[in-house]
């Protein structure tokens, strides 16, 4: 009787939703480019601004400076101290988020239509005239150091940190954007000013907006916020880097009933002709939740974990194919073996037509669902510009997924998936697992 | 698969736009003859729809000795029916470009799919199917019990903060089952059987004990027609509704707890006190408590505790948390991490002094005005997420509120006065019904290693 639904599914596939979103590409009077999706149904605008390079532009001996600087942007600007500045933003009902990541420093802002200009003025002040008052610096510095200490006792963070360290050599990707307790302790106000000048500049910003604003008004708004920034950053953007990872097993002792597992091997850039084939392959192997082979073998069939998953991790400056899982100390060896077996089975045996079709239907069907809401649209559109995708990617992307054949999946799997090249980092007290180096 | 849901009081404030007696724009509701209540939330901006089915049954309805059964059954609900093989529902949703999941809390168990709007009939057919035709295979239930035990290991036993939280709840509630963890105590989870699960399902899973939410690119008429078609034929059950739970007696003793663990990076204090919940036609006190939490710690720079503790260096972080969307009385929570060089005792004394000052002086009018502005703005931003609004209605109706109660909530929040807040503050900040817990790095810990923590007064959501 399982067929009853299968028939329905087949029929439904013919009618994939394809309501294209309309992206306007504008240039502000001051020359700053932005993408816009206009929608006047709710009286607010979401704005996403990403400054390329992000925390990877930290000076080599000043790790954590850009992260600390970013956290201080909303802690006082112009003639307002941190409390006065926060009162002003809160009094407008505006929401601003500042985040320093590996690839970009991201500012996500929401403002009501009724006081959008005033909200923009406050953002401009934060970006162009932050105060870095010493009391705010010391307070936020202590908070960042506390985050660093906290990560040192979190097995997931410990595993991720070790994997990054093994992956990226002397590239900033190898270390946390937060820096270390020592590096953060040593940062001076001058370092924060220098950090700001490295990253907050008009030559490295991408902008997207969605909501209750016209193209013309957006142009004016962007100039209002960003026009006062220096034209150029003081340092060049980071170079792409090469993965240093080798196959093997790293074990970090941690007293816990479970072992946390992070693993990775080489990935491929989006410019690779087989990128979409790998993307489809990953979905079938481990990216597709309950539909994936890893979830089926390790959770559904054997109950060895609450969750296992993989993904193509494509940063602007480097990429891996990685995954994660947690499993009881006594069972994690079996679970890790199953990952290796599924890796080999995938590389050797390829995928069935049903797996391929199901994966493509998911990946193409899920894509338009992401664009539901001003906040999400602004964020996706800025992200696309950050990684260099054209605006019409939103309309061509599904065709690239559709074009993937079983042979493509087989070819890229054979090329990339090698179980002996996976590096597993295990944090816990795993039974029957030996570290290789 | 996990979505970890933590609704802040502000998020909860966000239901809909104009709210008086009539329904807000785009919101409609109806009830089928078999008792299924439904709410439709229209949002035609994107071709997406969310279906949620909330059962008004949760871990607080479990019998002593069977803790974890509500959540375990939630997992087994993915094991198939007469028509669907094990795991097929999720695979079908995924193969159609959608995602699905489920979660269990003290008061409800909910299932949802997010999918292209033209696939709504498909997910409604499958969800209505498992409302009445669940099959749990002999091979599946033991492996799934292992999965929920692994989930417990991952979420609770690998995290000293989560372990401490469940022990604090056990101490907070003398008699009410909110004192038991949603996921269950390990030794009881190990003994749960297929029969336990089937009995739970047979008794409680029925249309007259459920709430259907359809949110997104659908009209009220379409939703109603589909609901009639798929859920209409599901028979109701006579005895499905939850029974009244044992209630708390008067609590006269403030309690203190302490735990050290080498996996803890820095000391953190969490204090909870019993607090009233939102009730149908009676949400004013809960609204005052929600605004109180915002005033105390809603802003890292301008809130009462941020000014008195964080800006002065006494604490690195403070938080206040209250979630009134529960069936029975809940908790109001406060937490802090001591500042560099500040002893735990000094940090706690500074907190007590700040609270005493607030109790004496009441809220600052300009701060209250700013919080009201933020609540008003949040209400507009909330319209950006149909999924978020689906939660507001689903959770509200699951804990016994009416659609009108959910509609009215933003207005009730907006109407909170300084006097209401003084009364609410007295109720939860000057109470013996409290548990103050210190989670410490180890016995010889210093006080300078902080961590961002929330006072989790909100019931934990356990997710499939």
Interface residues (C-beta under 8 A of the other chain):
Chain A: X1 X2 X4 X5 X8 X9 X12 X13 X15 X16 X17 X19 X39 X41 X42 X43 X44 X46 X75 X82 X83 X85 X86 X87 X90 X91 X92 X93 X94 X95 X110 X112 X135 X139 X142 X143 X146 X147 X149 X150 X152 X153 X155 X255 X256 X257 X258 X260 X288 X289 X290 X291 X296 X299 X300 X301 X302 X303 X304 X305 X306 X307 X326 X327 X328 X357 X358 X361 X362 X363 X364 X365 X366 X367 X368 X369 X371 X372 X373 X374 X375
Chain B: X1 X2 X43 X45 X46 X47 X48 X78 X82 X83 X84 X85 X86 X87 X88 X90 X91 X92 X94 X95 X96 X97 X98 X99 X114 X115 X116 X117 X118 X119 X121 X122 X125 X126 X142 X143 X144 X145 X146 X147 X148 X150 X151 X153 X154 X155 X157 X158 X216 X262 X263 X264 X265 X266 X299 X300 X301 X302 X307 X310 X311 X313 X316 X317 X337 X339 X340 X369 X370 X371 X373 X374 X376 X377 X378 X380 X381 X383 X384 X385 X386 X387 X449 X450 X451 X452
